[in-house]
């Protein structure tokens, strides 16, 4: 049981030398594990923990946008690599797409 609790604690909150966590860090860990559950806690308790929700939403949106930007860059690099390896394969795919839309 103690080992399980230690694993959950390690996942939710990275180890720190002083062993102290801020309220924001603990709330963020709960938010990441169960966003809906966190919202229910806030709604049910009319808790001031709701103060963190806009910040968490904003940070999550920024993370999502960054991941999408990174995916777009990766896709562009992949297309460039395909053009270098086999320029004809992309042209035939484009011709097929044009033919299907016509």
MARTI-734130 format. One record per atom (N, C-alpha, C): x, y, z. Coordinates in nm, 4 decimals, padded with zeros to 6 digits. Layout:
N
@u->X	v->Y	w->Z $
...
This chain:
102
@u->00.0827	v->-00.1194	w->00.0000 $
@u->00.0000	v->00.0000	w->00.0000 $
@u->00.0875	v->00.1263	w->00.0000 $
@u->00.1896	v->00.1267	w->00.0830 $
@u->00.2760	v->00.2450	w->00.0903 $
@u->00.3489	v->00.2680	w->-00.0416 $
@u->00.3870	v->00.1589	w->-00.1077 $
@u->00.4560	v->00.1710	w->-00.2358 $
@u->00.3635	v->00.2325	w->-00.3407 $
@u->00.2376	v->00.1906	w->-00.3395 $
@u->00.1404	v->00.2474	w->-00.4335 $
@u->00.1221	v->00.3968	w->-00.4098 $
@u->00.1077	v->00.4311	w->-00.2832 $
@u->00.0921	v->00.5730	w->-00.2491 $
@u->00.2146	v->00.6536	w->-00.2914 $
@u->00.3309	v->00.5966	w->-00.2724 $
@u->00.4540	v->00.6654	w->-00.3126 $
@u->00.4577	v->00.6842	w->-00.4637 $
@u->00.4123	v->00.5835	w->-00.5400 $
@u->00.4096	v->00.5956	w->-00.6854 $
@u->00.3107	v->00.7028	w->-00.7298 $
@u->00.1923	v->00.7057	w->-00.6684 $
@u->00.0924	v->00.8082	w->-00.7014 $
@u->00.1470	v->00.9463	w->-00.6692 $
@u->00.2084	v->00.9595	w->-00.5533 $
@u->00.2665	v->01.0882	w->-00.5147 $
@u->00.3748	v->01.1302	w->-00.6130 $
@u->00.4563	v->01.0354	w->-00.6544 $
@u->00.5641	v->01.0667	w->-00.7487 $
@u->00.5078	v->01.1106	w->-00.8835 $
@u->00.4001	v->01.0468	w->-00.9288 $
@u->00.3376	v->01.0855	w->-01.0546 $
@u->00.2724	v->01.2231	w->-01.0453 $
@u->00.2050	v->01.2464	w->-00.9350 $
@u->00.1316	v->01.3726	w->-00.9201 $
@u->00.2251	v->01.4892	w->-00.8902 $
@u->00.3231	v->01.4661	w->-00.8109 $
@u->00.4118	v->01.5737	w->-00.7670 $
@u->00.5556	v->01.5249	w->-00.7705 $
@u->00.6359	v->01.5818	w->-00.8584 $
@u->00.7754	v->01.5390	w->-00.8624 $
@u->00.8439	v->01.5633	w->-00.7285 $
@u->00.9412	v->01.4800	w->-00.6996 $
@u->01.0116	v->01.4919	w->-00.5708 $
@u->01.0847	v->01.6257	w->-00.5619 $
@u->01.0793	v->01.6799	w->-00.4424 $
@u->01.1489	v->01.8051	w->-00.4143 $
@u->01.2282	v->01.7851	w->-00.2866 $
@u->01.3393	v->01.8516	w->-00.2795 $
@u->01.4269	v->01.8333	w->-00.1644 $
@u->01.3605	v->01.8730	w->-00.0329 $
@u->01.2906	v->01.9859	w->-00.0336 $
@u->01.2338	v->02.0334	w->00.0923 $
@u->01.1033	v->01.9635	w->00.1292 $
@u->01.0439	v->01.8878	w->00.0350 $
@u->00.9238	v->01.8129	w->00.0668 $
@u->00.7988	v->01.8964	w->00.0810 $
@u->00.8004	v->02.0203	w->00.0316 $
@u->00.6838	v->02.1069	w->00.0408 $
@u->00.6326	v->02.1375	w->-00.0992 $
@u->00.5010	v->02.1500	w->-00.1091 $
@u->00.4377	v->02.1815	w->-00.2365 $
@u->00.3475	v->02.3017	w->-00.2172 $
@u->00.3357	v->02.3799	w->-00.3216 $
@u->00.2430	v->02.4926	w->-00.3139 $
@u->00.1030	v->02.4408	w->-00.3430 $
@u->00.0044	v->02.5167	w->-00.3027 $
@u->-00.1344	v->02.4814	w->-00.3312 $
@u->-00.1558	v->02.4733	w->-00.4821 $
@u->-00.0951	v->02.5643	w->-00.5547 $
@u->-00.1077	v->02.5637	w->-00.7010 $
@u->-00.0524	v->02.4339	w->-00.7607 $
@u->00.0626	v->02.3871	w->-00.7121 $
@u->00.1212	v->02.2634	w->-00.7633 $
@u->00.0308	v->02.1429	w->-00.7367 $
@u->-00.0257	v->02.1374	w->-00.6177 $
@u->-00.1152	v->02.0270	w->-00.5839 $
@u->-00.2428	v->02.0328	w->-00.6677 $
@u->-00.2981	v->02.1517	w->-00.6836 $
@u->-00.4191	v->02.1663	w->-00.7645 $
@u->-00.3915	v->02.1309	w->-00.9104 $
@u->-00.2756	v->02.1715	w->-00.9612 $
@u->-00.2389	v->02.1398	w->-01.0995 $
@u->-00.2277	v->01.9885	w->-01.1175 $
@u->-00.1704	v->01.9200	w->-01.0194 $
@u->-00.1573	v->01.7746	w->-01.0275 $
@u->-00.2957	v->01.7090	w->-01.0330 $
@u->-00.3874	v->01.7564	w->-00.9510 $
@u->-00.5237	v->01.7026	w->-00.9524 $
@u->-00.5904	v->01.7344	w->-01.0853 $
@u->-00.5740	v->01.8580	w->-01.1343 $
@u->-00.6314	v->01.9009	w->-01.2619 $
@u->-00.5824	v->01.8100	w->-01.3759 $
@u->-00.4552	v->01.7826	w->-01.3788 $
@u->-00.4001	v->01.6990	w->-01.4863 $
@u->-00.4498	v->01.5560	w->-01.4782 $
@u->-00.4704	v->01.5084	w->-01.3589 $
@u->-00.5161	v->01.3710	w->-01.3425 $
@u->-00.6647	v->01.3585	w->-01.3750 $
@u->-00.7457	v->01.4571	w->-01.3326 $
@u->-00.8907	v->01.4463	w->-01.3497 $
@u->-00.9526	v->01.5860	w->-01.3526 $
@u->-00.9542	v->01.6473	w->-01.4705 $
@u->-01.0059	v->01.7835	w->-01.4836 $
@u->-01.1524	v->01.7919	w->-01.4413 $
@u->-01.2340	v->01.6976	w->-01.4865 $
@u->-01.3767	v->01.6999	w->-01.4510 $
@u->-01.3963	v->01.6844	w->-01.3009 $
@u->-01.3180	v->01.5954	w->-01.2420 $
@u->-01.3261	v->01.5764	w->-01.0974 $
@u->-01.2881	v->01.7023	w->-01.0211 $
@u->-01.1857	v->01.7721	w->-01.0689 $
@u->-01.1442	v->01.8963	w->-01.0055 $
@u->-01.2571	v->01.9995	w->-01.0122 $
@u->-01.3199	v->02.0090	w->-01.1308 $
@u->-01.4314	v->02.1040	w->-01.1464 $
@u->-01.5476	v->02.0687	w->-01.0535 $
@u->-01.5737	v->01.9383	w->-01.0372 $
@u->-01.6815	v->01.8965	w->-00.9469 $
@u->-01.6503	v->01.9363	w->-00.8034 $
@u->-01.5249	v->01.9190	w->-00.7634 $
@u->-01.4846	v->01.9580	w->-00.6280 $
@u->-01.5082	v->02.1067	w->-00.6079 $
@u->-01.4675	v->02.1851	w->-00.7055 $
@u->-01.4828	v->02.3303	w->-00.6965 $
@u->-01.6298	v->02.3684	w->-00.6921 $
@u->-01.7113	v->02.3067	w->-00.7789 $
@u->-01.8543	v->02.3389	w->-00.7837 $
@u->-01.9269	v->02.2960	w->-00.6567 $
@u->-01.8945	v->02.1758	w->-00.6090 $
@u->-01.9630	v->02.1212	w->-00.4921 $
@u->-01.9292	v->02.1985	w->-00.3653 $
@u->-01.8038	v->02.2355	w->-00.3521 $
@u->-01.7591	v->02.3004	w->-00.2305 $
@u->-01.7667	v->02.4525	w->-00.2382 $
@u->-01.8033	v->02.5057	w->-00.3554 $
@u->-01.7970	v->02.6502	w->-00.3792 $
@u->-01.6601	v->02.7003	w->-00.3335 $
@u->-01.5612	v->02.6271	w->-00.3768 $
@u->-01.4254	v->02.6441	w->-00.3281 $
@u->-01.3517	v->02.7563	w->-00.3992 $
@u->-01.2591	v->02.8148	w->-00.3273 $
@u->-01.1721	v->02.9167	w->-00.3876 $
@u->-01.0667	v->02.8521	w->-00.4772 $
@u->-01.0624	v->02.7182	w->-00.4809 $
@u->-00.9699	v->02.6496	w->-00.5704 $
@u->-01.0048	v->02.6764	w->-00.7164 $
@u->-01.1258	v->02.7242	w->-00.7406 $
@u->-01.1665	v->02.7617	w->-00.8754 $
@u->-01.0842	v->02.8772	w->-00.9300 $
@u->-01.0159	v->02.9461	w->-00.8425 $
@u->-00.9289	v->03.0566	w->-00.8830 $
@u->-00.8259	v->03.0106	w->-00.9850 $
@u->-00.7812	v->02.8859	w->-00.9732 $
@u->-00.6764	v->02.8351	w->-01.0612 $
@u->-00.7276	v->02.7898	w->-01.1984 $
@u->-00.8574	v->02.7660	w->-01.2114 $
@u->-00.9112	v->02.7092	w->-01.3355 $
@u->-00.8771	v->02.7921	w->-01.4581 $
@u->-00.8983	v->02.9242	w->-01.4605 $
@u->-00.8621	v->03.0002	w->-01.5813 $
@u->-00.7134	v->02.9878	w->-01.6169 $
@u->-00.6296	v->02.9861	w->-01.5165 $
@u->-00.4860	v->02.9713	w->-01.5402 $
@u->-00.4555	v->02.8346	w->-01.6007 $
@u->-00.5146	v->02.7296	w->-01.5452 $
@u->-00.4904	v->02.5946	w->-01.5961 $
@u->-00.5427	v->02.5808	w->-01.7387 $
@u->-00.6605	v->02.6383	w->-01.7648 $
@u->-00.7166	v->02.6327	w->-01.9006 $
@u->-00.6254	v->02.7048	w->-01.9992 $
@u->-00.5771	v->02.8207	w->-01.9593 $
@u->-00.4874	v->02.8982	w->-02.0464 $
@u->-00.3578	v->02.8210	w->-02.0728 $
@u->-00.2999	v->02.7637	w->-01.9686 $
@u->-00.1762	v->02.6858	w->-01.9849 $
@u->-00.1996	v->02.5629	w->-02.0716 $
@u->-00.3142	v->02.4970	w->-02.0525 $
@u->-00.3458	v->02.3792	w->-02.1349 $
@u->-00.3621	v->02.4188	w->-02.2813 $
@u->-00.4264	v->02.5328	w->-02.3068 $
@u->-00.4432	v->02.5811	w->-02.4440 $
@u->-00.3083	v->02.6147	w->-02.5063 $
@u->-00.2225	v->02.6804	w->-02.4298 $
@u->-00.0884	v->02.7121	w->-02.4800 $
@u->-00.0113	v->02.5844	w->-02.5123 $
@u->-00.0227	v->02.4826	w->-02.4267 $
@u->00.0441	v->02.3546	w->-02.4516 $
@u->-00.0110	v->02.2881	w->-02.5775 $
@u->-00.1434	v->02.2922	w->-02.5939 $
@u->-00.2064	v->02.2329	w->-02.7117 $
@u->-00.1610	v->02.3029	w->-02.8395 $
@u->-00.1583	v->02.4355	w->-02.8365 $
@u->-00.1148	v->02.5113	w->-02.9532 $
@u->00.0312	v->02.4819	w->-02.9864 $
@u->00.1133	v->02.4693	w->-02.8854 $
@u->00.2551	v->02.4374	w->-02.9076 $
@u->00.2702	v->02.2990	w->-02.9691 $
@u->00.1915	v->02.2026	w->-02.9197 $
@u->00.1970	v->02.0681	w->-02.9776 $
@u->00.1503	v->02.0690	w->-03.1229 $
@u->00.0463	v->02.1484	w->-03.1534 $
@u->-00.0024	v->02.1573	w->-03.2914 $
@u->00.1017	v->02.2227	w->-03.3811 $
@u->00.1681	v->02.3266	w->-03.3308 $
@u->00.2740	v->02.3903	w->-03.4094 $
@u->00.3865	v->02.2915	w->-03.4373 $
@u->00.4245	v->02.2172	w->-03.3358 $
@u->00.5313	v->02.1182	w->-03.3520 $
@u->00.4894	v->02.0100	w->-03.4513 $
@u->00.3633	v->01.9677	w->-03.4460 $
@u->00.3141	v->01.8668	w->-03.5400 $
@u->00.3145	v->01.9211	w->-03.6824 $
@u->00.2785	v->02.0474	w->-03.6994 $
@u->00.2782	v->02.1082	w->-03.8325 $
@u->00.4202	v->02.1164	w->-03.8877 $
@u->00.5143	v->02.1533	w->-03.8031 $
@u->00.6546	v->02.1598	w->-03.8458 $
@u->00.7026	v->02.0206	w->-03.8851 $
@u->00.6683	v->01.9206	w->-03.8050 $
@u->00.7080	v->01.7834	w->-03.8352 $
@u->00.6463	v->01.7364	w->-03.9670 $
@u->00.5192	v->01.7689	w->-03.9889 $
@u->00.4529	v->01.7310	w->-04.1140 $
@u->00.5203	v->01.7979	w->-04.2327 $
@u->00.5536	v->01.9256	w->-04.2182 $
@u->00.6203	v->01.9974	w->-04.3266 $
@u->00.7573	v->01.9364	w->-04.3558 $
@u->00.8302	v->01.9023	w->-04.2519 $
@u->00.9613	v->01.8391	w->-04.2710 $
@u->00.9470	v->01.7030	w->-04.3381 $
@u->00.8429	v->01.6293	w->-04.3013 $
@u->00.8192	v->01.4983	w->-04.3621 $
@u->00.7891	v->01.5136	w->-04.5106 $
@u->00.7061	v->01.6120	w->-04.5455 $
@u->00.6760	v->01.6362	w->-04.6867 $
@u->00.8013	v->01.6749	w->-04.7637 $
@u->00.8835	v->01.7591	w->-04.7031 $
@u->01.0080	v->01.7996	w->-04.7677 $
@u->01.0975	v->01.6787	w->-04.7902 $
@u->01.1047	v->01.5918	w->-04.6913 $
@u->01.1854	v->01.4712	w->-04.7028 $
@u->01.1311	v->01.3807	w->-04.8134 $
@u->00.9987	v->01.3682	w->-04.8214 $
@u->00.9390	v->01.2869	w->-04.9274 $
@u->00.9707	v->01.3438	w->-05.0650 $
@u->00.9694	v->01.4742	w->-05.0767 $
@u->01.0010	v->01.5377	w->-05.2051 $
@u->01.1447	v->01.5070	w->-05.2456 $
@u->01.2330	v->01.5049	w->-05.1480 $
@u->01.3738	v->01.4770	w->-05.1760 $
@u->01.3918	v->01.3308	w->-05.2145 $
@u->01.3270	v->01.2404	w->-05.1406 $
@u->01.3435	v->01.0974	w->-05.1643 $
@u->01.2756	v->01.0540	w->-05.2939 $
@u->01.1491	v->01.0949	w->-05.3133 $
@u->01.0737	v->01.0494	w->-05.4305 $
@u->00.9805	v->01.1611	w->-05.4769 $
@u->01.0314	v->01.2556	w->-05.5556 $
@u->00.9497	v->01.3684	w->-05.5993 $
@u->00.8255	v->01.3257	w->-05.6762 $
@u->00.8290	v->01.2165	w->-05.7479 $
@u->00.7145	v->01.1727	w->-05.8274 $
@u->00.5979	v->01.1234	w->-05.7444 $
@u->00.6245	v->01.0711	w->-05.6266 $
@u->00.5167	v->01.0146	w->-05.5456 $
@u->00.4195	v->01.1234	w->-05.5003 $
@u->00.4686	v->01.2401	w->-05.4694 $
@u->00.3803	v->01.3485	w->-05.4269 $
@u->00.3013	v->01.4032	w->-05.5438 $
@u->00.3606	v->01.4098	w->-05.6602 $
@u->00.2902	v->01.4610	w->-05.7775 $
@u->00.1757	v->01.3680	w->-05.8148 $
@u->00.1977	v->01.2364	w->-05.8104 $
@u->00.0910	v->01.1430	w->-05.8459 $
@u->-00.0214	v->01.1481	w->-05.7425 $
@u->00.0113	v->01.1682	w->-05.6175 $
@u->-00.0911	v->01.1807	w->-05.5135 $
@u->-00.1724	v->01.3067	w->-05.5352 $
@u->-00.1065	v->01.4159	w->-05.5695 $
@u->-00.1767	v->01.5416	w->-05.5941 $
@u->-00.2678	v->01.5281	w->-05.7143 $
@u->-00.2224	v->01.4605	w->-05.8212 $
@u->-00.3051	v->01.4403	w->-05.9390 $
@u->-00.4289	v->01.3578	w->-05.9058 $
@u->-00.4134	v->01.2542	w->-05.8212 $
@u->-00.5267	v->01.1726	w->-05.7807 $
@u->-00.6270	v->01.2543	w->-05.7021 $
@u->-00.5781	v->01.3404	w->-05.6100 $
@u->-00.6659	v->01.4244	w->-05.5309 $
@u->-00.7415	v->01.5214	w->-05.6196 $
@u->-00.6718	v->01.5815	w->-05.7183 $
@u->-00.7371	v->01.6751	w->-05.8095 $
@u->-00.8435	v->01.6033	w->-05.8913 $
@u->-00.8150	v->01.4810	w->-05.9323 $
@u->-00.9083	v->01.4037	w->-06.0130 $
@u->-01.0334	v->01.3681	w->-05.9331 $
@u->-01.0160	v->01.3349	w->-05.8045 $
@u->-01.1293	v->01.2968	w->-05.7192 $
@u->-01.2184	v->01.4155	w->-05.6890 $
@u->-01.1612	v->01.5368	w->-05.6737 $
@u->-01.2409	v->01.6545	w->-05.6406 $
@u->-01.3128	v->01.7093	w->-05.7633 $
@u->-01.2679	v->01.6728	w->-05.8817 $
@u->-01.3294	v->01.7259	w->-06.0037 $
@u->-01.4580	v->01.6573	w->-06.0382 $
